[in-house]
């Protein structure tokens, strides 16, 4: 994950350059997409079939990068979810604001009865 959302870019600039308060979320969630959500937060998030965003924790930042510190497992699909191509991090379990987004290294078709997980260290957030 390397792209910041337009929403987060604005909050970071205001916080750093204009001394505007910005509270980081207590929990962040991974969302799965069928296409590119873009910096604007558009795109088609998976829905239905028992899909739900999943909470994710991150390791300490090293050299401008961090990654998930535990396995992220989504519920078993009770309907076809489709071809998962992108992931995003949000500040809420539903709705909320997108923080980061990126394409997946390997897309994955999730069908009824299937599962999707992100191994430890594979959800990487880097700022350059």
Wavefront OBJ file of the C-alpha trace (Angstrom):
o trace
v 0.000 0.000 0.000
v 1.594 3.188 -1.032
v -1.016 5.645 -2.277
v -2.554 8.087 0.175
v -6.169 9.063 -0.243
v -7.001 12.664 -1.044
v -8.745 12.853 2.340
v -5.635 11.789 4.276
v -3.342 14.023 2.217
v -5.458 17.021 3.189
v -5.500 16.103 6.890
v -1.734 15.527 6.966
v -0.945 18.831 5.254
v -3.279 20.747 7.563
v -1.787 18.998 10.606
v 1.864 19.534 9.704
v 1.740 22.913 7.967
v -1.225 24.648 9.572
v -1.086 23.243 13.134
v -4.566 21.781 12.699
v -5.413 18.988 15.144
v -5.695 15.518 13.663
v -6.550 12.508 15.793
v -5.376 9.181 14.454
v -7.985 6.407 14.474
v -7.827 3.906 17.321
v -8.494 1.050 14.887
v -7.977 0.803 11.135
v -9.668 -1.660 8.795
v -8.744 -3.376 5.533
v -11.280 -3.254 2.707
v -11.199 -5.337 -0.474
v -12.003 -3.927 -3.911
v -12.945 -5.284 -7.324
v -11.250 -2.308 -9.016
v -9.036 0.671 -8.217
v -10.572 2.805 -5.457
v -8.395 5.791 -6.572
v -7.193 8.586 -4.282
v -10.766 9.917 -4.237
v -12.103 6.763 -2.566
v -14.212 5.602 -5.482
v -14.232 2.050 -6.756
v -16.257 -1.045 -6.043
v -15.775 -2.479 -2.573
v -16.813 -6.097 -2.122
v -20.292 -6.341 -0.602
v -22.669 -9.062 0.495
v -21.903 -12.722 0.999
v -20.723 -12.177 4.625
v -18.011 -9.714 3.542
v -16.862 -7.268 6.207
v -13.822 -5.057 6.572
v -11.287 -6.473 8.993
v -9.324 -4.717 11.715
v -5.582 -4.663 11.154
v -2.605 -3.858 13.388
v 0.762 -2.662 12.104
v 4.350 -3.113 13.198
v 6.618 -0.222 14.173
v 7.769 1.931 11.271
v 11.236 1.112 9.949
v 12.807 3.227 7.195
v 9.468 4.793 6.242
v 7.578 1.510 5.971
v 5.265 -0.620 8.101
v 3.280 -3.815 7.545
v 0.541 -5.847 9.175
v 1.784 -7.516 12.341
v -0.798 -10.328 12.351
v -2.655 -12.470 9.850
v -5.764 -10.691 8.497
v -8.563 -13.170 7.765
v -11.858 -12.265 6.150
v -15.035 -14.303 6.817
v -15.892 -17.261 4.617
v -17.781 -15.991 1.581
v -21.437 -17.052 1.499
v -21.747 -15.785 -2.092
v -19.281 -15.047 -4.872
v -17.279 -11.906 -4.024
v -15.590 -11.655 -7.413
v -12.006 -10.965 -8.448
v -10.249 -9.048 -5.657
v -7.738 -6.646 -7.250
v -7.135 -3.882 -4.689
v -7.099 -3.247 -0.961
v -7.580 -0.078 1.062
v -7.232 0.957 4.684
v -10.105 2.837 6.301
v -10.667 4.553 9.628
v -14.037 2.827 10.164
v -15.498 -0.663 9.876
v -18.093 0.731 7.439
v -18.315 4.095 5.735
v -15.572 6.286 7.143
v -12.602 7.682 5.264
v -10.131 5.838 3.108
v -6.543 6.384 4.253
v -4.374 4.321 1.876
v -4.950 2.108 -1.153
v -3.004 -0.070 -3.569
v -3.355 -2.902 -6.062
v -2.712 -6.414 -4.784
v 0.422 -8.187 -5.991
v -1.712 -11.239 -6.777
v -5.395 -10.889 -7.603
v -7.677 -13.546 -6.195
v -11.102 -14.815 -7.236
v -13.212 -15.406 -4.119
v -16.165 -17.690 -4.722
v -18.955 -18.917 -2.439
v -17.315 -20.925 0.373
v -13.905 -19.371 -0.265
v -11.757 -17.300 2.034
v -9.333 -14.417 1.671
v -6.467 -13.613 3.997
v -3.430 -11.373 4.101
v -0.320 -13.027 5.567
v 1.782 -11.255 8.189
v 4.001 -8.601 6.611
v 2.190 -8.534 3.256
v 0.047 -5.423 3.747
v 2.798 -2.826 3.401
v 2.406 0.920 3.830
v 5.315 3.049 2.655
v 5.772 6.808 2.525
v 8.446 8.200 0.236
l 1 2 3 4 5 6 7 8 9 10 11 12 13 14 15 16 17 18 19 20 21 22 23 24 25 26 27 28 29 30 31 32 33 34 35 36 37 38 39 40 41 42 43 44 45 46 47 48 49 50 51 52 53 54 55 56 57 58 59 60 61 62 63 64 65 66 67 68 69 70 71 72 73 74 75 76 77 78 79 80 81 82 83 84 85 86 87 88 89 90 91 92 93 94 95 96 97 98 99 100 101 102 103 104 105 106 107 108 109 110 111 112 113 114 115 116 117 118 119 120 121 122 123 124 125 126 127 128
